[in-house]
């Protein structure tokens, strides 16, 4: 049987290899969704405020119309009794 002798090495040959530069991969920033959520929230608040303002105006008009009808009815009744 033949013995194979391995020649000992005192130097790590991996240190002499040229270093490979890492490839830089551009990572796209994720879309900042909080901005869109805030924008949606503000739009909803504005719509609700406009709805409530319109409702208030219609309520005042309705009360004015009801008062006017009551006054007309009162005057009609007065004219019928005289």
Secondary structure, DSSP 8 states (H G I E B T S, - for coil): ---------SS-GGGGS---------------HHHHHHHHHHHHHHHHHHHHHHHHHHHHHHHHHHHHHHHHHHHHHHHHH-
